[in-house]
Amino acid sequence: MAGTEEVIGSEAPSLAEAFAASPVPSCVVDMDGPGGCSVIAASDSLGALLDRPAPALSGLRLDAILAPAPGRPALRAAPDFDRAQGSVWVVEVRDGARVTVELQIARVGASTRNLRVVQLVDVTARETAQRSLRDAVARLQDIIDNCAALVFVKDLDGRYMLVNRYFEQRFGLLVADILGRTDEDLFPPEAAADYRAHDRDVLETAQPLEVEERAGEVGRTWLSIKFPLLDDRGRPYALGGISTDITGRLQMEAAAREARDEAERASRAKSEFLSRMSHELRTPLNAILGFGQLLELDDLPGGSAESVDGILAAGHHLLALINEVLDMSRIEAGALSVSPTPIPVCEPLQEALELIRPLALERDIELAADLHGGLFTHVLADPQGLRQALLNLLGNAVKYTPGGGAVRVVVRPRKAGFVRILIVDTGPGLTEDEQRQIFVPFERLSATSAQTPGTGLGLSVARSLVEAMNGRLGVQHSAPGDGSAFYVDLQAAAAPEVTANVGGEPAATPDDAPLGHVRVLYIEDNPSNLSVVRRILERAGDVEVTAAERGELGIELAARARPDLVLLDLNLPDVDGVAVLRALGEDPDTSAIPVIVLSADATPGRKRELIDEGAYAYITKPLDIPSFLGTVRRSLKVAS
């Protein structure tokens, strides 16, 4: 310990012992020693670090102990020590391991020699942590630099602390030109003011915020997600943000909205056009069929009766075409309305068979049905929609089968909970190409279009009706010269519970019973329609019909005369029929009078609207006389 005693003083041996026992590896270096920077004393902890006895270190140069970093000069002279204060070095220890140390150097002023006390503070853990931090920051920077959005961090004063490469590229700036600057330094005043206002909201509430912001460039928009960075006490110390350019998305959304609005306008225009055309076509057809039915009731000679039959047949054909066009328009508009419920599968099928049987007899077609597979079987279907689809299939089978042929209907259960209705004919059959064409709207097969009337809509409408009931309609088999087999598959359903009618219903009024003395107010501006209805009612009993060509006049006459029944057209020259119906319902003097709407508008939505407004019934023109009179009788019975 001679070197130590020389430095500390011979009168203080306890201090020399303390130096030797210091937990921090230390040594005393003589700047003027042999070779410069020679160790003259070392602590026991330095010997332990180097795995050598402390006395054995005396006489070694310090650069034999420390491995300088690349480019760093060896510690051989006093000026080197003055510059090395706080610097980091590497010490090779046992088994080739390396320890990172920071030099703490002090000049020994009490000695006459040029001495330094050097402490080697182990900073390996700190350096490892800092290196890990640097690596993590580098990885984070790599991640955000590959992000196709602005990523940034600002301090509480709004100065940028971190940005990614996209930020540089987007604004044509270098990181050095961005860091330390604020939004006011980088962006137009209006945009910068928005950014700062949103930043304040985040920092004041300590809550994240998603907001659309102007992008600086005219017409462009950011979607910015801004969030607070919180310290251990939950207080914001910075603000982070990610901003994505959503200009293109907004433009596409605007284009989609415009396209949707245009489609809705086109759909409304189409619906209005079809409604108007339906009214314009049904109104004269009402007169044709109405007067034709009246003539049919008269005792006409043979030739005249045949003429009337021809008029009625042509009128009903025209009515069927109009209905098919309206059905197709509702399908295209997505407004096809069906209400599937459990129903006996044979009921609508039998109804369709009875309706088509006269046509089969007329064309000498054998019509046979095997319904045993459907007895006591229920399916999920809309009764009216299913009957319409079956009528179309049966009508096609009869129309396209040559005289003397046959049409057979079979019902049988199917796998997976379905019931199949199969309609087989002995007609000409279809090629594969024709089988694909027949379900295309307005597509008619060239071989039969000239001989058989139709629009080419029936099968398309029928398939849409069946599919709306979650069923399937298609061709099971068809080939030229081998006839065709069309199928309808419907989901099987449990039979509904039957509720007994304990109270009993009053006996229904027969549809052909005389009306008796009845006062009827008919609000209608079309003379032909008025004449038809007047003649129908006068033939049915002692009916007094009063006409009103305008809605306001009809309201006035109803309040003054208080008729037994009001018949109401919707297309009036002064007010809409709906307004008339409301006025009659709101007046205590007329609210109890039943109102039957007679309209050429056959759209289901219009019917529901008028029933909801208080109409007793909604009858579509052209009128079917028995059905019309039956509704009149029922309404009068309810009112009495």
Secondary structure, DSSP 8 states (H G I E B T S, - for coil): -HHHHHHH-TT-HHHHHHHHT-SS-EEEEETTSTTSSEEEEE-HHHHHHHTS-GGGGTT-BGGGTEE--TT-----SHHHHHHHTT-EEEEE-GGG-EEEEEEEEEE--SSSS-EEEEEEEE-HHHHHHHHHHHHHHHHHHHHHHT-SSEEEEEETTS-EEEE-HHHHHHHT--HHHHTT--HHHHS-HHHHHHHHHHHHHHHHHT--EEEEEE-SSTT-EEEEEEEEEE-TTS-EEEEEEEEEE-HHHHHHHHHHHHHHHHHHHHHHHHHHHHHHHHHHHHHHHHHHHHHHHHHHHS---HHHHHHHHHHHHHHHHHHHHHHHHHHHHHHHTT------EEEETHHHHHHHHHHHHHHHHHTT-EEEEE-GGGTT-EEEE-HHHHHHHHHHHHHHHHHHS-TT-EEEEEEEEEGGGEEEEEEEE-S----HHHHHHTTSTT---HHHHTTS---S-HHHHHHHHHHHTT-EEEEEEE-TTS-EEEEEEEEEE--------SS-------TTS---SEEEEEE---HHHHHHHHHHHHHHSSEEEEEESSHHHHHHHHHHH--SEEEE-S--SSS-HHHHHHHHHHSTTTTTS-EEEEES---HHHHHHHHHTT-SEEEESS--HHHHHHHHHHHHHHH-
